[in-house]
Amino acid sequence: MSSSFEKYQKRRLISSYFSVVLSIGLVLFLLGLLGMLVLNAKKVSDHFKEQVVVTIYLKDSAKEVETKQLEKSLAMSDYVKSTEFVSKEQAGESMKAENGEDFMAFLGYNPLQNSIDVYVKADFVTAEQLDGIAQEALTKSFVDEVRYDNDLVNLMNDNVKKISFWILVISGLFTIIAVLLINSSIRLSVYSKRFTIKTMQMVGATKQFIRRPFVWKSVRLGVIGAVLAMIGMAVVLYYINQTFPELELLNNHILLGLLFAGIFVLGIIITWISTFIATQRFLNLKTDQLYY
């Protein structure tokens, strides 16, 4: 009979530890994903900004040497990430592929112009900066027109500001929720042993002596949960990096190391503080209050 009861108690204990580890792991995993989003928010926004193209259309009278000189001067500019010369023939083939029709055969000639696609660095993708770039290009006598999507640029910059603000707000709220969830799991675990705590206290054990094994056990569970969270984060990070290699998420080893270390330390600190507070609460309760 006693053997069956002991097995039952052991199963309950393992189940309790498993639920605590799972709670800690899931919360830290989600917190880690949010941390990755916060750390890479600028990189992601910069990636999309740098997809904006400023197209410089050249007059038919433009000489090859003038075009080469313009490309070279653009490439040396601080605001340019890369440039690409697009001949009128290439533009015609691209349009033909998009529309599925050979409009040049219908017209009898190619009405398109040679152009240079300029990809600007993210910090310069603002309406004012792009307008300045366009005005500078138009000073060249062989440049016919400069085009870029001004509405898209303004919309993108506005959305980046809004998203950045809400990411910070959500990060703060989620951190508080994470602490509360882990604290609740720890408190439930300690609550199941409240009578053991009071019995030890009644036979003369000091608060520090009673508290120590609970704290160390919770810290170990916190470490296991943090390790599981970091494994999950590593898998997600690897998958995202394979899907979007242009974001180069794995390049900044220092930030990633700090993020993983932060999650590990956070798992230890939250479990330590939560267990300390929970055990202290039951240590301060009177015996008759343990039943409520």
C-alpha positions as CSV (number, residue, x, y, z in Angstrom):
1,M,0.0,0.0,0.0
2,S,2.8,2.4,1.0
3,S,4.7,1.5,-2.1
4,S,1.8,2.4,-4.4
5,F,1.4,5.7,-2.5
6,E,5.1,6.5,-2.9
7,K,4.9,5.7,-6.7
8,Y,1.8,8.0,-6.9
9,Q,3.6,10.8,-5.1
10,K,6.6,10.4,-7.3
11,R,4.5,10.5,-10.5
12,R,2.8,13.7,-9.1
13,L,6.2,15.2,-8.4
14,I,7.6,14.4,-11.8
15,S,4.4,15.8,-13.4
16,S,4.7,19.0,-11.4
17,Y,8.4,19.4,-12.4
18,F,7.6,18.7,-16.0
19,S,4.8,21.4,-16.1
20,V,7.1,23.9,-14.4
21,V,9.9,23.2,-16.9
22,L,7.5,23.3,-19.9
23,S,6.0,26.6,-18.7
24,I,9.4,28.2,-18.2
25,G,10.7,26.9,-21.5
26,L,7.7,28.1,-23.5
27,V,7.6,31.5,-21.9
28,L,11.4,32.0,-22.4
29,F,11.1,30.7,-25.9
30,L,8.5,33.3,-26.9
31,L,10.4,36.0,-25.0
32,G,13.5,35.0,-27.0
33,L,11.7,35.2,-30.3
34,L,10.5,38.7,-29.3
35,G,14.0,39.6,-28.4
36,M,15.2,38.4,-31.9
37,L,12.5,40.5,-33.5
38,V,13.6,43.6,-31.5
39,L,17.3,43.1,-32.3
40,N,16.6,42.5,-36.0
41,A,13.8,45.0,-36.5
42,K,16.1,47.7,-37.9
43,K,17.9,45.1,-40.1
44,V,14.5,43.9,-41.5
45,S,13.3,47.4,-42.1
46,D,16.6,48.4,-43.8
47,H,16.3,45.3,-46.0
48,F,12.9,46.4,-47.3
49,K,14.0,50.1,-47.6
50,E,17.0,49.1,-49.8
51,Q,14.6,47.4,-52.3
52,V,13.4,50.9,-53.3
53,V,14.7,51.7,-56.8
54,V,15.6,55.1,-58.1
55,T,15.5,54.8,-61.9
56,I,17.5,57.3,-63.9
57,Y,16.3,57.4,-67.5
58,L,19.0,58.4,-70.1
59,K,18.4,60.3,-73.3
60,D,19.0,58.4,-76.6
61,S,21.8,60.9,-77.3
62,A,23.7,59.9,-74.1
63,K,27.2,58.7,-74.9
64,E,28.5,55.4,-73.5
65,V,31.4,57.3,-71.8
66,E,28.9,59.6,-70.1
67,T,26.8,56.7,-68.9
68,K,29.9,54.9,-67.5
69,Q,31.1,58.1,-65.8
70,L,27.6,58.5,-64.2
71,E,27.6,54.9,-63.0
72,K,31.1,55.3,-61.5
73,S,30.2,58.5,-59.7
74,L,27.0,57.0,-58.3
75,A,28.9,53.9,-57.1
76,M,31.3,56.1,-55.2
77,S,28.5,58.1,-53.5
78,D,27.9,57.6,-49.8
79,Y,24.2,57.1,-50.3
80,V,24.3,54.4,-53.0
81,K,24.4,50.7,-52.2
82,S,24.5,49.4,-55.7
83,T,23.7,50.4,-59.3
84,E,22.6,48.4,-62.4
85,F,22.6,49.6,-66.0
86,V,19.5,48.4,-67.9
87,S,19.6,48.8,-71.6
88,K,16.5,49.5,-73.6
89,E,16.7,46.0,-75.1
90,Q,16.8,44.4,-71.6
91,A,13.9,46.6,-70.5
92,G,11.9,45.5,-73.6
93,E,12.5,41.8,-72.9
94,S,11.4,42.3,-69.2
95,M,8.2,44.1,-70.3
96,K,7.6,41.4,-72.9
97,A,8.0,38.7,-70.2
98,E,5.7,40.6,-67.8
99,N,2.9,41.3,-70.3
100,G,3.2,38.2,-72.4
101,E,3.1,40.3,-75.6
102,D,5.8,41.6,-78.0
103,F,4.8,45.2,-78.1
104,M,7.9,46.1,-80.1
105,A,6.7,43.9,-83.0
106,F,3.4,45.8,-82.9
107,L,4.9,49.3,-82.7
108,G,7.8,48.5,-85.1
109,Y,10.4,50.0,-82.8
110,N,11.5,50.0,-79.1
111,P,10.2,53.2,-77.4
112,L,12.0,52.5,-74.1
113,Q,15.1,54.2,-72.8
114,N,18.4,53.1,-71.4
115,S,18.4,53.5,-67.6
116,I,20.4,53.1,-64.5
117,D,18.7,51.5,-61.4
118,V,20.1,52.9,-58.2
119,Y,19.6,51.1,-54.9
120,V,20.0,53.6,-52.1
121,K,21.2,52.7,-48.6
122,A,18.5,52.5,-46.0
123,D,19.4,55.6,-44.0
124,F,18.9,57.7,-47.2
125,V,15.5,56.3,-48.1
126,T,13.4,59.4,-47.2
127,A,11.4,61.7,-49.5
128,E,13.9,64.6,-48.9
129,Q,17.0,62.6,-49.5
130,L,15.6,60.9,-52.7
131,D,14.4,64.2,-54.0
132,G,17.9,65.6,-53.5
133,I,19.4,62.6,-55.4
134,A,17.0,63.0,-58.2
135,Q,17.7,66.7,-58.5
136,E,21.5,66.0,-58.6
137,A,21.1,63.5,-61.4
138,L,18.9,65.9,-63.4
139,T,21.8,68.4,-63.6
140,K,23.4,66.0,-66.1
141,S,22.5,67.1,-69.6
142,F,22.1,63.5,-70.9
143,V,19.6,62.5,-68.1
144,D,16.0,62.7,-69.3
145,E,14.1,61.8,-66.1
146,V,14.4,60.3,-62.6
147,R,11.6,58.2,-61.1
148,Y,11.0,56.6,-57.7
149,D,7.9,55.6,-55.8
150,N,7.5,58.6,-53.4
151,D,4.2,57.4,-51.9
152,L,5.8,54.0,-51.1
153,V,8.7,55.6,-49.4
154,N,6.5,57.8,-47.2
155,L,4.3,54.9,-46.4
156,M,7.2,52.6,-45.5
157,N,8.9,55.2,-43.2
158,D,5.6,55.9,-41.4
159,N,4.9,52.1,-40.9
160,V,8.5,51.5,-39.7
161,K,8.0,54.2,-37.0
162,K,4.7,52.7,-35.9
163,I,5.9,49.1,-35.9
164,S,9.0,50.1,-33.9
165,F,6.9,51.8,-31.3
166,W,4.5,48.9,-30.9
167,I,7.3,46.4,-30.8
168,L,8.7,48.2,-27.8
169,V,5.3,48.3,-26.1
170,I,4.6,44.7,-26.7
171,S,8.1,43.7,-25.6
172,G,7.5,45.4,-22.2
173,L,4.0,43.9,-21.8
174,F,5.2,40.4,-22.8
175,T,8.2,40.6,-20.3
176,I,5.7,41.4,-17.5
177,I,3.4,38.5,-18.6
178,A,6.4,36.1,-18.8
179,V,7.5,36.9,-15.3
180,L,3.9,36.5,-14.0
181,L,3.4,33.1,-15.7
182,I,6.7,31.7,-14.5
183,N,6.0,33.1,-11.0
184,S,2.5,31.3,-11.0
185,S,4.1,28.0,-12.0
186,I,6.7,28.2,-9.3
187,R,4.1,29.2,-6.7
188,L,1.9,26.3,-7.5
189,S,4.9,24.0,-7.2
190,V,5.8,25.4,-3.8
191,Y,2.2,25.5,-2.7
192,S,2.0,21.7,-3.0
193,K,4.7,21.5,-0.3
194,R,3.4,24.1,2.0
195,F,2.8,21.5,4.8
196,T,6.3,20.2,4.5
197,I,7.6,23.8,4.8
198,K,5.5,24.4,7.9
199,T,6.5,21.0,9.5
200,M,10.2,21.8,9.0
201,Q,9.7,25.2,10.5
202,M,7.9,23.7,13.5
203,V,10.8,21.4,14.3
204,G,13.2,24.3,14.5
205,A,14.6,24.6,10.9
206,T,15.6,28.1,10.0
207,K,14.0,30.0,7.1
208,Q,17.2,30.0,5.1
209,F,17.7,26.2,5.6
210,I,14.1,25.5,4.5
211,R,14.2,27.9,1.6
212,R,17.6,26.7,0.1
213,P,16.5,23.3,-1.4
214,F,13.4,24.9,-3.0
215,V,15.4,27.7,-4.5
216,W,18.1,25.3,-5.9
217,K,15.5,22.9,-7.3
218,S,13.6,25.8,-9.0
219,V,16.9,27.2,-10.4
220,R,17.7,23.8,-11.9
221,L,14.3,23.7,-13.4
222,G,14.8,27.2,-14.7
223,V,18.1,26.2,-16.3
224,I,16.5,23.2,-18.0
225,G,13.6,25.4,-19.3
226,A,16.1,28.0,-20.5
227,V,18.1,25.4,-22.4
228,L,15.0,24.1,-24.1
229,A,14.0,27.6,-25.0
230,M,17.4,28.3,-26.5
231,I,17.3,25.1,-28.5
232,G,13.9,26.2,-29.9
233,M,15.2,29.7,-30.6
234,A,18.3,28.2,-32.5
235,V,16.0,26.0,-34.6
236,V,13.7,28.9,-35.5
237,L,16.7,31.2,-36.2
238,Y,18.3,28.6,-38.5
239,Y,15.1,28.1,-40.4
240,I,14.5,31.9,-40.9
241,N,18.1,32.3,-42.0
242,Q,17.8,29.5,-44.5
243,T,14.5,31.1,-45.8
244,F,15.7,34.7,-45.9
245,P,19.5,34.5,-46.2
246,E,19.6,38.2,-47.3
247,L,18.8,39.3,-43.8
248,E,22.1,37.8,-42.5
249,L,20.6,37.0,-39.1
250,L,23.5,34.8,-38.0
251,N,26.2,37.3,-38.9
252,N,26.1,39.3,-35.6
253,H,27.5,36.7,-33.2
254,I,27.9,39.1,-30.3
255,L,24.2,40.2,-30.3
256,L,23.0,36.6,-30.7
257,G,25.3,35.5,-27.9
258,L,24.0,38.2,-25.6
259,L,20.4,37.3,-26.5
260,F,20.9,33.6,-25.7
261,A,22.9,34.5,-22.5
262,G,20.1,36.9,-21.5
263,I,17.5,34.2,-21.9
264,F,19.6,31.8,-19.8
265,V,20.2,34.3,-17.0
266,L,16.6,35.4,-17.1
267,G,15.5,31.8,-16.5
268,I,17.7,31.6,-13.4
269,I,16.8,35.0,-12.0
270,I,13.0,34.7,-12.4
271,T,12.9,31.2,-10.9
272,W,15.1,32.3,-8.0
273,I,13.1,35.4,-7.2
274,S,9.7,33.6,-7.6
275,T,10.8,30.7,-5.4
276,F,12.2,33.0,-2.7
277,I,8.9,35.0,-2.6
278,A,6.7,31.9,-2.7
279,T,8.6,30.1,0.1
280,Q,8.8,33.3,2.2
281,R,5.0,33.6,1.9
282,F,4.3,30.1,3.3
283,L,7.0,30.5,5.9
284,N,5.2,33.6,7.2
285,L,1.7,31.9,7.3
286,K,0.2,30.5,10.4
287,T,-0.6,26.8,10.4
288,D,-4.4,27.3,10.2
289,Q,-3.9,29.6,7.2
290,L,-2.4,26.8,5.1
291,Y,-5.8,25.3,4.5
292,Y,-7.1,28.4,2.6
